[in-house]
Amino acid sequence: MIVPDSKNWTWVLERACAECGFDAETTAFTAVPALVLDSATRLGAALERDDARVRPDAQTWSVLEYAAHVRDVCRIFDTRLALMLAGDGVHAPQFENWDQDATALADRYDEQDPAVVARELAEAAERIAAAFAAVPADSLELRGARSDGSLFTVDSLGRYFLHDLVHHVYDVRG
């Protein structure tokens, strides 16, 4: 059984991730779109492996499950970015809570078709990359809040989101 991830990963905005090496502080917001597409391409390529459906151990997702998760992360953050950009600049819109582990079970990530997930991941990554690329410079400080109270600016949201993708590319390295 996969143990649900209950860590608050917002610390990645303050220091480099010791596991994957991503450093949000040295990553420019303008680099987010290209790095999103690169991560999605790498995950899509990993889905072509013969072992894409195989969990390396009982506590770790398969490549397929990570890719389906990243597809959904792209979709969720596209919605969150749109909420922030539509905000009034005074009040931080609150993001709906998303239970990634419940979604993985309910949507049966492990039973999805790798080719379909690869296509959907590419589409979702292209959409969110374009959304981040279109953010006007004067909107980078617009705010949003996670249901646990964590506050983000558009700038920090982009770099926080990017860590998730980069980290999962690291998780599926072959």
QUIZI-V952713 format. One record per helix or strand. SS is the DSSP state (2 for helix, 1 for strand). FROM is the first residue (numbers start at 1). TO is the last residue. If there is no record, write none. Layout:
BEGIN
ss = <SS/SS>
from = <FROM/FROM>
to = <TO/TO>
END
This chain:
BEGIN
ss = <2/2/2/2/1/2/2/2/2/1/1/2>
from = <9/24/29/63/93/100/109/114/137/143/151/154>
to = <13/26/46/86/94/106/111/133/139/145/153/171>
END
